Amino acid sequence: MAEVNLVITQRPLETAADLLAGALRSLSQKRAVRLGIPGGSAVAALRLAREVLAPELWSALLLTWVDERVVPLRDAASNRGELLRGGPLGVALELALVLDGETPEAAVARSSEAFTRDFEGALDVALLGLGEDGHVASLFPGHPALESSAPVAAVSDSPKPPSSRVTLSLPVLARPGLERIIVAMGERKRDALRRLLEGDPTIPAARLGAVTVVTDQQLTSTKETP
């Protein structure tokens, strides 16, 4: 079964932000932290964490996305575009998984090389969302991309639109020692949460190893936060 630290709270984004900020502070004492971030509602936790982090810690981050849609940066579906519309990130290094005009194959080749070179092929902290089907990043149940051994993989037939995506692979996101924080909000995530707690091997989230899951859904928990 997956090792899940379940945190139930009425303020999941704020709680996840506190956990994220704490992980970044702890790890920053050793090195510049390598952080992977999502798109969607979970990325709001990153914005909240940034507000409480020391500027020098934030500016030293090496940051990339756990997945990206193969769309122009200006497209509303772009994870990177969504974040950059709030202004420059101001981190030490920002690795885009997809650049405007790139084919998925070119994006995978470039970002794989850059991730291996600049991130030494690993993350220290990953902030993740949880799909209703138990997917994380753009790793979907039963999809061939789950078996990729490369650091970055292309997904041409995502069951969620847009269909063309680039994602960090399961070996990267399941690496031992990686601090994983999953944000799962709303009743529609209850089935995926239940399956994760049961260690259902058919959902990608259950294949990550140890995770901290922050949710507003009442399930059997190991910790509760007001």
C-alpha positions in Angstrom: 0.0 0.0 0.0 1.0 3.6 -0.6 2.4 5.4 2.5 -0.1 8.3 2.9 0.0 11.0 5.4 -3.5 12.4 5.1 -4.2 15.9 6.4 -7.8 16.9 6.5 -8.5 20.6 6.8 -11.1 23.2 5.9 -8.3 25.3 4.4 -6.4 22.9 2.1 -4.6 25.5 0.0 -3.3 27.4 3.0 -2.3 24.1 4.8 -0.5 22.8 1.7 1.3 26.2 1.4 2.5 25.9 4.9 3.8 22.4 4.3 5.4 23.4 1.1 7.1 26.5 2.7 8.4 24.3 5.5 9.8 21.7 3.2 11.6 24.4 1.1 13.0 26.0 4.2 14.3 22.8 5.5 16.0 21.7 2.3 17.4 25.1 1.4 19.9 24.7 4.3 21.6 22.1 2.2 21.3 23.3 -1.4 19.3 25.2 -3.9 16.0 23.4 -3.9 14.7 21.7 -7.0 10.9 22.2 -7.1 8.2 20.7 -9.4 4.9 22.4 -9.6 1.5 21.7 -11.2 -1.1 23.7 -13.0 -4.8 23.9 -12.0 -6.1 24.8 -8.6 -3.2 23.2 -6.7 -0.8 25.8 -8.0 -2.5 28.4 -5.7 -0.7 26.8 -2.8 2.6 27.9 -4.5 1.5 31.5 -4.6 0.6 31.4 -0.9 3.9 29.8 0.0 5.8 32.4 -1.9 4.2 35.1 0.2 5.8 33.7 3.4 9.1 32.6 2.0 12.3 34.7 2.5 13.1 36.4 -0.9 16.6 34.9 -0.9 15.2 31.4 -0.6 12.6 31.9 -3.4 15.2 33.5 -5.7 17.5 30.5 -5.3 14.9 27.9 -6.4 15.3 25.7 -9.4 11.7 25.4 -10.7 10.0 23.3 -13.3 6.5 22.0 -14.0 5.4 18.4 -13.4 3.5 18.5 -16.7 2.5 20.9 -19.4 0.0 21.0 -22.2 1.4 21.4 -25.8 -0.3 24.7 -26.4 1.0 28.3 -26.9 2.1 30.1 -23.7 -0.8 32.6 -24.1 -3.4 29.8 -24.2 -5.5 29.5 -21.1 -4.6 25.8 -20.9 -0.9 26.5 -20.5 0.2 25.7 -16.9 3.3 27.9 -17.3 1.3 30.7 -18.9 -1.2 30.6 -16.1 1.5 31.3 -13.5 3.5 33.8 -15.6 0.4 35.9 -16.1 0.9 36.9 -12.4 4.3 38.4 -13.3 7.9 37.1 -13.5 8.7 34.2 -11.3 12.1 35.6 -10.1 13.6 32.2 -9.4 17.2 31.2 -10.1 16.2 28.8 -12.9 12.9 28.1 -14.6 12.7 25.0 -16.9 9.7 25.1 -19.3 8.7 21.7 -20.5 7.2 23.1 -23.6 8.1 26.2 -25.6 6.0 27.9 -28.2 6.3 26.2 -31.6 7.9 23.0 -30.3 6.6 19.6 -31.3 6.1 17.2 -28.4 9.2 15.2 -29.5 11.4 18.3 -29.6 10.0 19.5 -26.2 10.8 16.1 -24.6 14.3 16.0 -26.1 15.1 19.6 -24.9 13.6 19.4 -21.5 15.0 15.9 -20.8 18.5 17.2 -21.5 18.0 20.3 -19.4 16.4 18.4 -16.5 19.3 16.0 -16.5 21.9 18.8 -16.7 20.4 21.5 -14.5 18.3 19.5 -12.0 20.7 16.5 -12.0 17.7 14.4 -13.1 15.8 14.8 -9.8 13.5 17.0 -7.8 13.6 17.7 -4.0 10.0 18.8 -3.6 6.9 18.2 -5.8 3.6 19.9 -5.4 0.9 17.8 -7.2 -2.8 17.8 -7.9 -4.9 14.6 -7.9 -7.2 13.7 -10.8 -10.6 12.2 -10.3 -9.2 9.0 -11.9 -6.1 9.0 -9.7 -3.7 10.6 -12.2 -0.9 12.9 -11.2 0.9 15.2 -13.6 -0.1 13.8 -17.0 0.4 10.2 -15.9 -3.0 8.6 -16.5 -4.2 5.1 -15.4 -3.1 2.4 -17.8 -1.3 4.8 -20.1 2.0 3.7 -21.8 3.7 6.9 -20.5 3.7 5.3 -17.0 6.3 2.9 -18.2 8.7 5.5 -19.6 12.2 5.3 -18.1 13.2 8.7 -19.5 12.9 11.8 -17.2 10.3 13.4 -19.5 7.7 11.7 -21.6 5.2 12.8 -24.3 1.5 12.0 -24.1 -0.3 12.3 -27.4 -3.7 10.9 -26.4 -4.5 12.3 -22.9 -8.0 11.3 -21.8 -8.4 14.9 -20.6 -8.1 17.8 -23.1 -5.9 19.0 -24.5 -4.7 15.6 -25.7 -1.1 16.5 -26.4 1.1 16.9 -23.2 4.6 16.6 -21.9 5.1 15.2 -18.4 7.8 14.3 -15.9 7.9 10.5 -15.7 7.0 8.1 -12.9 10.6 7.4 -12.0 11.2 11.1 -11.4 8.0 11.6 -9.3 8.4 8.3 -7.4 12.1 8.7 -6.6 12.8 7.8 -2.9 13.5 10.9 -0.8 11.4 13.2 -2.9 9.0 15.3 -0.7 5.6 14.9 -2.4 2.6 17.1 -1.4 -0.7 16.4 -3.1 -3.6 18.8 -3.0 -7.0 17.1 -3.4 -10.0 19.4 -3.0 -13.7 18.7 -3.5 -16.2 15.8 -3.3 -15.3 14.7 -6.8 -11.8 13.6 -5.5 -13.2 11.3 -2.8 -13.1 8.1 -4.9 -9.5 8.8 -6.0 -8.6 9.5 -2.4 -10.2 6.3 -1.2 -8.3 4.3 -3.8 -5.0 6.0 -2.9 -5.5 5.2 0.8 -6.2 1.6 -0.2 -3.1 1.5 -2.2 -4.9 0.7 -5.5 -2.0 -0.1 -7.9 -4.1 0.8 -10.9 -4.0 4.5 -10.1 -0.7 6.4 -10.7 -0.9 8.4 -7.4 -0.6 5.1 -5.5 2.7 4.3 -7.3 4.5 7.4 -6.0 5.6 6.0 -2.6 5.3 8.2 0.5 3.0 11.2 0.0 1.4 13.9 2.1 -2.2 14.5 0.9 -4.0 17.7 1.9 -7.8 17.5 1.5 -11.0 19.1 2.6 -12.8 15.7 2.4 -13.6 13.7 5.6 -11.8 10.4 5.4 -9.8 8.3 7.8 -6.9 10.5 8.7 -3.6 10.4 10.5 -3.6 14.1 11.2 -6.2 16.8 11.4 -5.7 20.6 10.9 -8.3 23.2 11.9 
